[in-house]
């Protein structure tokens, strides 16, 4: 099973990300809970706790880079230190976050005018 996690502190955004992922995967004939699963985390600590126990548990992580109390870029660095084997895609609603070079070449999805843009 392809395991995906979303780390997003805004519940509506987490739901939108989950819906988008489901649409993409289901359009390719993947079935939820059979071929893939999605788990949402509203804060980094539970995600880190889970991944410390099983570093290879995830294949894909959608990670908000502007969390309320923490920095998603720093969290991604911490995951690399822990040898977590998933592919992180850093996300944000803030297009400025990718314009100032804060991501050091990482992939970023940002939402602008209700259209998902790869930045």
QUIRA-V738349 format. One record per run of one state. SS is the DSSP state (2 for helix, 1 for strand, 0 for the rest). FROM is the first residue (numbers start at 1). TO is the last residue. If there is no record, write none. Layout:
ss: (SS	SS)
from: (FROM	FROM)
to: (TO	TO)
//
This chain:
ss: (0	1	0	2	0	1	0	1	0	2	0	1	0	1	0	1	2	0	1	0	2	0	1	0	1	0)
from: (1	2	8	11	28	32	33	36	42	44	54	60	65	66	67	71	72	82	87	93	96	100	108	113	115	119)
to: (1	7	10	27	31	32	35	41	43	53	59	64	65	66	70	71	81	86	92	95	99	107	112	114	118	119)
//
